[in-house]
């Protein structure tokens, strides 16, 4: 078993950086398999779950993003940065869906 620091380094090498990971996922260059590779290395690494949740929003998969939010909450609670960021992105996504004409 590899140490947590080495594991996190491997995860970062899978995704390079947040923005690129989202763009590649939205464009079909990253797949769920790439995220699964990261989860195989460390299923409790909530930053990967945040990235996946945000990428799922780009692909209009709100239920999938909410699932990742729930998984983050189980691992670090609702006060951790990753939970707060994804919750905010989900709220923004829902607000855009509802829009001014939804009232």
N, CA, C and O atoms as CSV, one atom per row, in Angstrom:
chain,resi,resn,atom,element,x,y,z
A,1,UNK,N,N,0.848,-1.184,0.000
A,1,UNK,CA,C,0.000,0.000,0.000
A,1,UNK,C,C,0.893,1.247,0.000
A,1,UNK,O,O,1.857,1.333,0.761
A,2,UNK,N,N,0.560,2.195,-0.855
A,2,UNK,CA,C,1.360,3.418,-0.917
A,2,UNK,C,C,0.881,4.406,0.129
A,2,UNK,O,O,-0.278,4.372,0.542
A,3,UNK,N,N,1.772,5.284,0.555
A,3,UNK,CA,C,1.421,6.293,1.541
A,3,UNK,C,C,0.476,7.331,0.963
A,3,UNK,O,O,0.367,7.479,-0.254
A,4,UNK,N,N,-0.210,8.051,1.851
A,4,UNK,CA,C,-1.199,9.050,1.423
A,4,UNK,C,C,-0.574,10.144,0.555
A,4,UNK,O,O,-1.171,10.545,-0.444
A,5,UNK,N,N,0.601,10.627,0.913
A,5,UNK,CA,C,1.230,11.683,0.127
A,5,UNK,C,C,1.545,11.200,-1.284
A,5,UNK,O,O,1.278,11.911,-2.253
A,6,UNK,N,N,2.101,10.019,-1.409
A,6,UNK,CA,C,2.397,9.461,-2.732
A,6,UNK,C,C,1.109,9.230,-3.510
A,6,UNK,O,O,1.047,9.457,-4.718
A,7,UNK,N,N,0.097,8.782,-2.810
A,7,UNK,CA,C,-1.205,8.553,-3.439
A,7,UNK,C,C,-1.762,9.862,-3.993
A,7,UNK,O,O,-2.214,9.908,-5.137
A,8,UNK,N,N,-1.731,10.915,-3.196
A,8,UNK,CA,C,-2.255,12.201,-3.636
A,8,UNK,C,C,-1.449,12.755,-4.804
A,8,UNK,O,O,-2.016,13.387,-5.695
A,9,UNK,N,N,-0.139,12.529,-4.816
A,9,UNK,CA,C,0.677,12.940,-5.959
A,9,UNK,C,C,0.231,12.216,-7.225
A,9,UNK,O,O,0.156,12.822,-8.293
A,10,UNK,N,N,-0.063,10.927,-7.110
A,10,UNK,CA,C,-0.528,10.164,-8.269
A,10,UNK,C,C,-1.877,10.683,-8.763
A,10,UNK,O,O,-2.114,10.763,-9.968
A,11,UNK,N,N,-2.756,11.032,-7.830
A,11,UNK,CA,C,-4.065,11.578,-8.208
A,11,UNK,C,C,-3.876,12.890,-8.962
A,11,UNK,O,O,-4.502,13.106,-10.000
A,12,UNK,N,N,-3.018,13.764,-8.448
A,12,UNK,CA,C,-2.785,15.035,-9.137
A,12,UNK,C,C,-2.201,14.813,-10.525
A,12,UNK,O,O,-2.499,15.579,-11.442
A,13,UNK,N,N,-1.389,13.796,-10.701
A,13,UNK,CA,C,-0.848,13.498,-12.028
A,13,UNK,C,C,-1.952,13.018,-12.969
A,13,UNK,O,O,-1.887,13.257,-14.175
A,14,UNK,N,N,-2.958,12.346,-12.425
A,14,UNK,CA,C,-4.081,11.915,-13.265
A,14,UNK,C,C,-4.832,13.133,-13.796
A,14,UNK,O,O,-5.221,13.161,-14.963
A,15,UNK,N,N,-5.035,14.133,-12.949
A,15,UNK,CA,C,-5.893,15.261,-13.310
A,15,UNK,C,C,-5.172,16.535,-13.712
A,15,UNK,O,O,-5.796,17.450,-14.251
A,16,UNK,N,N,-3.879,16.614,-13.464
A,16,UNK,CA,C,-3.054,17.790,-13.773
A,16,UNK,C,C,-3.522,19.003,-12.973
A,16,UNK,O,O,-2.828,19.422,-12.048
A,17,UNK,N,N,-4.659,19.568,-13.296
A,17,UNK,CA,C,-5.223,20.650,-12.500
A,17,UNK,C,C,-6.733,20.650,-12.684
A,17,UNK,O,O,-7.276,20.014,-13.587
A,18,UNK,N,N,-7.370,21.363,-11.825
A,18,UNK,CA,C,-8.828,21.391,-11.749
A,18,UNK,C,C,-9.468,21.775,-13.083
A,18,UNK,O,O,-10.297,21.029,-13.604
A,19,UNK,N,N,-9.104,22.908,-13.633
A,19,UNK,CA,C,-9.729,23.424,-14.840
A,19,UNK,C,C,-9.554,22.463,-16.010
A,19,UNK,O,O,-10.510,22.169,-16.728
A,20,UNK,N,N,-8.352,21.983,-16.196
A,20,UNK,CA,C,-8.069,21.077,-17.304
A,20,UNK,C,C,-8.873,19.791,-17.160
A,20,UNK,O,O,-9.410,19.272,-18.138
A,21,UNK,N,N,-8.952,19.280,-15.932
A,21,UNK,CA,C,-9.733,18.072,-15.695
A,21,UNK,C,C,-11.192,18.258,-16.064
A,21,UNK,O,O,-11.788,17.376,-16.680
A,22,UNK,N,N,-11.776,19.388,-15.698
A,22,UNK,CA,C,-13.177,19.663,-16.048
A,22,UNK,C,C,-13.349,19.745,-17.563
A,22,UNK,O,O,-14.270,19.150,-18.123
A,23,UNK,N,N,-12.468,20.477,-18.212
A,23,UNK,CA,C,-12.578,20.651,-19.665
A,23,UNK,C,C,-12.422,19.310,-20.377
A,23,UNK,O,O,-13.174,19.012,-21.306
A,24,UNK,N,N,-11.475,18.517,-19.960
A,24,UNK,CA,C,-11.267,17.222,-20.595
A,24,UNK,C,C,-12.452,16.307,-20.358
A,24,UNK,O,O,-12.853,15.574,-21.262
A,25,UNK,N,N,-13.025,16.334,-19.158
A,25,UNK,CA,C,-14.184,15.491,-18.871
A,25,UNK,C,C,-15.373,15.947,-19.711
A,25,UNK,O,O,-16.060,15.123,-20.315
A,26,UNK,N,N,-15.616,17.245,-19.749
A,26,UNK,CA,C,-16.745,17.774,-20.513
A,26,UNK,C,C,-16.585,17.471,-22.004
A,26,UNK,O,O,-17.570,17.230,-22.702
A,27,UNK,N,N,-15.352,17.482,-22.483
A,27,UNK,CA,C,-15.098,17.220,-23.892
A,27,UNK,C,C,-14.949,15.748,-24.230
A,27,UNK,O,O,-14.736,15.394,-25.390
A,28,UNK,N,N,-15.057,14.899,-23.237
A,28,UNK,CA,C,-14.972,13.466,-23.477
A,28,UNK,C,C,-13.560,12.897,-23.436
A,28,UNK,O,O,-13.371,11.706,-23.681
A,29,UNK,N,N,-12.557,13.735,-23.129
A,29,UNK,CA,C,-11.189,13.229,-23.080
A,29,UNK,C,C,-10.892,12.543,-21.758
A,29,UNK,O,O,-10.094,11.607,-21.711
A,30,UNK,N,N,-11.528,12.998,-20.682
A,30,UNK,CA,C,-11.490,12.299,-19.399
A,30,UNK,C,C,-12.795,11.542,-19.284
A,30,UNK,O,O,-13.842,12.030,-19.708
A,31,UNK,N,N,-12.737,10.388,-18.728
A,31,UNK,CA,C,-13.950,9.602,-18.545
A,31,UNK,C,C,-14.111,9.271,-17.068
A,31,UNK,O,O,-13.240,9.565,-16.249
A,32,UNK,N,N,-15.228,8.663,-16.752
A,32,UNK,CA,C,-15.444,8.210,-15.383
A,32,UNK,C,C,-14.363,7.217,-14.969
A,32,UNK,O,O,-14.067,7.072,-13.782
A,33,UNK,N,N,-13.779,6.539,-15.941
A,33,UNK,CA,C,-12.705,5.583,-15.639
A,33,UNK,C,C,-11.505,6.305,-15.040
A,33,UNK,O,O,-10.859,5.779,-14.134
A,34,UNK,N,N,-11.196,7.502,-15.533
A,34,UNK,CA,C,-10.084,8.268,-14.979
A,34,UNK,C,C,-10.349,8.635,-13.523
A,34,UNK,O,O,-9.452,8.564,-12.683
A,35,UNK,N,N,-11.576,9.025,-13.234
A,35,UNK,CA,C,-11.925,9.326,-11.845
A,35,UNK,C,C,-11.874,8.054,-11.007
A,35,UNK,O,O,-11.450,8.090,-9.852
A,36,UNK,N,N,-12.301,6.940,-11.574
A,36,UNK,CA,C,-12.262,5.682,-10.831
A,36,UNK,C,C,-10.829,5.302,-10.486
A,36,UNK,O,O,-10.574,4.748,-9.417
A,37,UNK,N,N,-9.892,5.596,-11.384
A,37,UNK,CA,C,-8.485,5.335,-11.094
A,37,UNK,C,C,-8.061,6.108,-9.842
A,37,UNK,O,O,-7.355,5.582,-8.982
A,38,UNK,N,N,-8.500,7.351,-9.756
A,38,UNK,CA,C,-8.172,8.161,-8.583
A,38,UNK,C,C,-8.842,7.592,-7.333
A,38,UNK,O,O,-8.227,7.542,-6.268
A,39,UNK,N,N,-10.094,7.165,-7.459
A,39,UNK,CA,C,-10.794,6.580,-6.308
A,39,UNK,C,C,-10.138,5.268,-5.882
A,39,UNK,O,O,-10.102,4.950,-4.693
A,40,UNK,N,N,-9.621,4.511,-6.841
A,40,UNK,CA,C,-8.918,3.267,-6.508
A,40,UNK,C,C,-7.673,3.563,-5.674
A,40,UNK,O,O,-7.314,2.791,-4.785
A,41,UNK,N,N,-7.016,4.691,-5.969
A,41,UNK,CA,C,-5.838,5.092,-5.201
A,41,UNK,C,C,-6.236,5.550,-3.801
A,41,UNK,O,O,-5.565,5.220,-2.823
A,42,UNK,N,N,-7.328,6.310,-3.706
A,42,UNK,CA,C,-7.765,6.823,-2.406
A,42,UNK,C,C,-9.226,7.250,-2.500
A,42,UNK,O,O,-9.514,8.368,-2.929
A,43,UNK,N,N,-10.150,6.378,-2.104
A,43,UNK,CA,C,-11.573,6.715,-2.198
A,43,UNK,C,C,-11.994,7.837,-1.255
A,43,UNK,O,O,-13.077,8.399,-1.417
A,44,UNK,N,N,-11.164,8.172,-0.278
A,44,UNK,CA,C,-11.501,9.211,0.681
A,44,UNK,C,C,-10.901,10.574,0.341
A,44,UNK,O,O,-11.044,11.524,1.110
A,45,UNK,N,N,-10.243,10.669,-0.786
A,45,UNK,CA,C,-9.634,11.938,-1.185
A,45,UNK,C,C,-10.736,12.833,-1.759
A,45,UNK,O,O,-11.103,12.720,-2.928
A,46,UNK,N,N,-11.252,13.722,-0.908
A,46,UNK,CA,C,-12.461,14.470,-1.255
A,46,UNK,C,C,-12.249,15.478,-2.379
A,46,UNK,O,O,-13.216,15.867,-3.034
A,47,UNK,N,N,-11.030,15.906,-2.620
A,47,UNK,CA,C,-10.791,16.838,-3.721
A,47,UNK,C,C,-11.137,16.191,-5.058
A,47,UNK,O,O,-11.684,16.850,-5.942
A,48,UNK,N,N,-10.826,14.915,-5.213
A,48,UNK,CA,C,-11.201,14.205,-6.433
A,48,UNK,C,C,-12.715,14.159,-6.566
A,48,UNK,O,O,-13.247,14.329,-7.663
A,49,UNK,N,N,-13.406,13.933,-5.468
A,49,UNK,CA,C,-14.874,13.900,-5.500
A,49,UNK,C,C,-15.448,15.269,-5.841
A,49,UNK,O,O,-16.453,15.367,-6.545
A,50,UNK,N,N,-14.814,16.317,-5.346
A,50,UNK,CA,C,-15.264,17.664,-5.716
A,50,UNK,C,C,-15.080,17.885,-7.214
A,50,UNK,O,O,-15.990,18.369,-7.888
A,51,UNK,N,N,-13.896,17.528,-7.741
A,51,UNK,CA,C,-13.640,17.671,-9.176
A,51,UNK,C,C,-14.687,16.916,-9.991
A,51,UNK,O,O,-15.227,17.443,-10.964
A,52,UNK,N,N,-14.965,15.685,-9.589
A,52,UNK,CA,C,-15.939,14.884,-10.324
A,52,UNK,C,C,-17.312,15.528,-10.250
A,52,UNK,O,O,-18.008,15.607,-11.262
A,53,UNK,N,N,-17.714,15.985,-9.083
A,53,UNK,CA,C,-19.021,16.637,-8.956
A,53,UNK,C,C,-19.144,17.846,-9.858
A,53,UNK,O,O,-20.177,18.040,-10.498
A,54,UNK,N,N,-18.099,18.663,-9.918
A,54,UNK,CA,C,-18.125,19.840,-10.780
A,54,UNK,C,C,-18.142,19.448,-12.258
A,54,UNK,O,O,-18.833,20.069,-13.065
A,55,UNK,N,N,-17.387,18.430,-12.597
A,55,UNK,CA,C,-17.384,17.951,-13.983
A,55,UNK,C,C,-18.751,17.389,-14.364
A,55,UNK,O,O,-19.200,17.569,-15.496
A,56,UNK,N,N,-19.406,16.718,-13.440
A,56,UNK,CA,C,-20.739,16.182,-13.711
A,56,UNK,C,C,-21.739,17.310,-13.956
A,56,UNK,O,O,-22.641,17.161,-14.781
A,57,UNK,N,N,-21.594,18.425,-13.260
A,57,UNK,CA,C,-22.463,19.574,-13.521
A,57,UNK,C,C,-22.257,20.097,-14.934
A,57,UNK,O,O,-23.216,20.482,-15.602
A,58,UNK,N,N,-21.013,20.111,-15.391
A,58,UNK,CA,C,-20.725,20.538,-16.769
A,58,UNK,C,C,-21.462,19.635,-17.755
A,58,UNK,O,O,-21.914,20.087,-18.807
A,59,UNK,N,N,-21.578,18.357,-17.404
A,59,UNK,CA,C,-22.272,17.395,-18.271
A,59,UNK,C,C,-23.764,17.293,-17.941
A,59,UNK,O,O,-24.445,16.376,-18.398
A,60,UNK,N,N,-24.268,18.249,-17.137
A,60,UNK,CA,C,-25.691,18.321,-16.765
A,60,UNK,C,C,-26.172,17.095,-15.995
A,60,UNK,O,O,-27.318,16.674,-16.149
A,61,UNK,N,N,-25.313,16.532,-15.179
A,61,UNK,CA,C,-25.677,15.390,-14.346
A,61,UNK,C,C,-25.800,15.854,-12.897
A,61,UNK,O,O,-24.915,15.610,-12.077
A,62,UNK,N,N,-26.910,16.527,-12.595
A,62,UNK,CA,C,-27.147,17.032,-11.250
A,62,UNK,C,C,-27.227,15.915,-10.214
A,62,UNK,O,O,-26.635,16.056,-9.144
A,63,UNK,N,N,-27.933,14.806,-10.478
A,63,UNK,CA,C,-27.965,13.727,-9.489
A,63,UNK,C,C,-26.566,13.177,-9.176
A,63,UNK,O,O,-26.263,12.873,-8.022
A,64,UNK,N,N,-25.728,13.052,-10.189
A,64,UNK,CA,C,-24.364,12.570,-9.973
A,64,UNK,C,C,-23.551,13.531,-9.122
A,64,UNK,O,O,-22.783,13.109,-8.257
A,65,UNK,N,N,-23.721,14.828,-9.371
A,65,UNK,CA,C,-23.012,15.835,-8.576
A,65,UNK,C,C,-23.480,15.790,-7.120
A,65,UNK,O,O,-22.674,15.896,-6.196
A,66,UNK,N,N,-24.790,15.632,-6.929
A,66,UNK,CA,C,-25.322,15.550,-5.565
A,66,UNK,C,C,-24.817,14.300,-4.851
A,66,UNK,O,O,-24.589,14.324,-3.641
A,67,UNK,N,N,-24.645,13.223,-5.585
A,67,UNK,CA,C,-24.094,12.008,-4.988
A,67,UNK,C,C,-22.670,12.258,-4.493
A,67,UNK,O,O,-22.309,11.836,-3.395
A,68,UNK,N,N,-21.864,12.943,-5.301
A,68,UNK,CA,C,-20.491,13.241,-4.886
A,68,UNK,C,C,-20.493,14.179,-3.679
A,68,UNK,O,O,-19.651,14.046,-2.791
A,69,UNK,N,N,-21.433,15.124,-3.640
A,69,UNK,CA,C,-21.549,16.014,-2.482
A,69,UNK,C,C,-21.847,15.207,-1.220
A,69,UNK,O,O,-21.269,15.459,-0.163
A,70,UNK,N,N,-22.739,14.251,-1.338
A,70,UNK,CA,C,-23.068,13.382,-0.213
A,70,UNK,C,C,-21.848,12.584,0.245
A,70,UNK,O,O,-21.601,12.445,1.443
A,71,UNK,N,N,-21.091,12.064,-0.718
A,71,UNK,CA,C,-19.889,11.290,-0.385
A,71,UNK,C,C,-18.846,12.170,0.312
A,71,UNK,O,O,-18.178,11.724,1.245
A,72,UNK,N,N,-18.709,13.403,-0.136
A,72,UNK,CA,C,-17.781,14.326,0.515
A,72,UNK,C,C,-18.245,14.584,1.943
A,72,UNK,O,O,-17.441,14.577,2.874
A,73,UNK,N,N,-19.541,14.809,2.111
A,73,UNK,CA,C,-20.089,15.058,3.439
A,73,UNK,C,C,-19.841,13.906,4.396
A,73,UNK,O,O,-19.568,14.128,5.576
A,74,UNK,N,N,-19.931,12.683,3.906
A,74,UNK,CA,C,-19.661,11.508,4.739
A,74,UNK,C,C,-18.207,11.459,5.182
A,74,UNK,O,O,-17.894,10.958,6.262
A,75,UNK,N,N,-17.322,11.981,4.342
A,75,UNK,CA,C,-15.892,11.856,4.607
A,75,UNK,C,C,-15.310,13.018,5.411
A,75,UNK,O,O,-14.395,12.823,6.212
A,76,UNK,N,N,-15.836,14.222,5.200
A,76,UNK,CA,C,-15.220,15.353,5.912
A,76,UNK,C,C,-16.236,16.317,6.509
A,76,UNK,O,O,-15.855,17.337,7.083
A,77,UNK,N,N,-17.514,16.011,6.382
A,77,UNK,CA,C,-18.529,16.884,6.948
A,77,UNK,C,C,-18.891,18.032,6.021
A,77,UNK,O,O,-18.315,18.204,4.947
A,78,UNK,N,N,-19.864,18.810,6.475
A,78,UNK,CA,C,-20.363,19.921,5.650
A,78,UNK,C,C,-19.547,21.196,5.799
A,78,UNK,O,O,-19.785,22.171,5.086
A,79,UNK,N,N,-18.593,21.200,6.713
A,79,UNK,CA,C,-17.794,22.397,6.937
A,79,UNK,C,C,-16.467,22.387,6.189
A,79,UNK,O,O,-15.721,23.364,6.252
A,80,UNK,N,N,-16.158,21.297,5.479
A,80,UNK,CA,C,-14.872,21.265,4.774
A,80,UNK,C,C,-14.979,22.043,3.463
A,80,UNK,O,O,-16.056,22.190,2.886
A,81,UNK,N,N,-13.842,22.526,3.022
A,81,UNK,CA,C,-13.758,23.387,1.832
A,81,UNK,C,C,-14.353,22.711,0.590
A,81,UNK,O,O,-15.091,23.344,-0.166
A,82,UNK,N,N,-14.039,21.448,0.382
A,82,UNK,CA,C,-14.512,20.744,-0.818
A,82,UNK,C,C,-16.029,20.630,-0.822
A,82,UNK,O,O,-16.660,20.783,-1.868
A,83,UNK,N,N,-16.621,20.360,0.343
A,83,UNK,CA,C,-18.082,20.274,0.448
A,83,UNK,C,C,-18.708,21.638,0.144
A,83,UNK,O,O,-19.650,21.741,-0.642
A,84,UNK,N,N,-18.173,22.671,0.773
A,84,UNK,CA,C,-18.714,24.016,0.579
A,84,UNK,C,C,-18.621,24.450,-0.878
A,84,UNK,O,O,-19.567,25.026,-1.415
A,85,UNK,N,N,-17.480,24.178,-1.526
A,85,UNK,CA,C,-17.305,24.569,-2.932
A,85,UNK,C,C,-18.300,23.857,-3.842
A,85,UNK,O,O,-18.946,24.489,-4.679
A,86,UNK,N,N,-18.422,22.532,-3.676
A,86,UNK,CA,C,-19.338,21.801,-4.543
A,86,UNK,C,C,-20.785,22.185,-4.250
A,86,UNK,O,O,-21.587,22.305,-5.177
A,87,UNK,N,N,-21.131,22.378,-2.989
A,87,UNK,CA,C,-22.497,22.800,-2.646
A,87,UNK,C,C,-22.821,24.142,-3.297
A,87,UNK,O,O,-23.929,24.341,-3.795
A,88,UNK,N,N,-21.862,25.055,-3.293
A,88,UNK,CA,C,-22.060,26.359,-3.925
A,88,UNK,C,C,-22.241,26.215,-5.440
A,88,UNK,O,O,-23.093,26.874,-6.035
A,89,UNK,N,N,-21.438,25.356,-6.051
A,89,UNK,CA,C,-21.569,25.142,-7.501
A,89,UNK,C,C,-22.905,24.491,-7.848
A,89,UNK,O,O,-23.516,24.827,-8.863
A,90,UNK,N,N,-23.358,23.566,-7.014
A,90,UNK,CA,C,-24.655,22.938,-7.243
A,90,UNK,C,C,-25.771,23.973,-7.108
A,90,UNK,O,O,-26.692,24.005,-7.924
A,91,UNK,N,N,-25.689,24.820,-6.079
A,91,UNK,CA,C,-26.705,25.861,-5.891
A,91,UNK,C,C,-26.747,26.812,-7.091
A,91,UNK,O,O,-27.826,27.201,-7.539
A,92,UNK,N,N,-25.578,27.183,-7.607
A,92,UNK,CA,C,-25.517,28.056,-8.794
A,92,UNK,C,C,-26.116,27.363,-10.012
A,92,UNK,O,O,-26.838,27.976,-10.798
A,93,UNK,N,N,-25.808,26.087,-10.154
A,93,UNK,CA,C,-26.336,25.306,-11.273
A,93,UNK,C,C,-27.867,25.259,-11.207
A,93,UNK,O,O,-28.545,25.476,-12.212
A,94,UNK,N,N,-28.400,24.977,-10.025
A,94,UNK,CA,C,-29.855,24.890,-9.849
A,94,UNK,C,C,-30.501,26.248,-10.096
A,94,UNK,O,O,-31.566,26.318,-10.710
A,95,UNK,N,N,-29.881,27.322,-9.631
A,95,UNK,CA,C,-30.414,28.669,-9.852
A,95,UNK,C,C,-30.488,28.980,-11.346
A,95,UNK,O,O,-31.451,29.586,-11.814
A,96,UNK,N,N,-29.459,28.558,-12.093
A,96,UNK,CA,C,-29.478,28.772,-13.545
A,96,UNK,C,C,-30.569,27.947,-14.203
A,96,UNK,O,O,-31.224,28.407,-15.138
A,97,UNK,N,N,-30.766,26.726,-13.716
A,97,UNK,CA,C,-31.839,25.883,-14.253
A,97,UNK,C,C,-33.199,26.511,-14.043
A,97,UNK,O,O,-34.040,26.519,-14.941
A,98,UNK,N,N,-33.405,27.036,-12.849
A,98,UNK,CA,C,-34.692,27.634,-12.502
A,98,UNK,C,C,-34.898,28.958,-13.197
A,98,UNK,O,O,-36.009,29.269,-13.627
A,99,UNK,N,N,-33.841,29.745,-13.315
A,99,UNK,CA,C,-33.857,30.998,-14.051
A,99,UNK,C,C,-35.015,31.900,-13.682
A,99,UNK,O,O,-35.861,31.530,-12.867
A,100,UNK,N,N,-35.059,33.099,-14.285
A,100,UNK,CA,C,-36.118,34.058,-13.974
A,100,UNK,C,C,-37.498,33.632,-14.507
A,100,UNK,O,O,-38.525,34.081,-13.998
A,101,UNK,N,N,-37.517,32.780,-15.513
A,101,UNK,CA,C,-38.803,32.368,-16.088
A,101,UNK,C,C,-39.461,31.243,-15.317
A,101,UNK,O,O,-40.622,30.920,-15.569
A,102,UNK,N,N,-38.738,30.634,-14.373
A,102,UNK,CA,C,-39.261,29.498,-13.643
A,102,UNK,C,C,-40.285,29.911,-12.587
A,102,UNK,O,O,-41.051,29.076,-12.106
A,103,UNK,N,N,-40.302,31.193,-12.225
A,103,UNK,CA,C,-41.237,31.648,-11.179
A,103,UNK,C,C,-42.616,31.807,-11.675
A,103,UNK,O,O,-43.507,32.181,-10.913
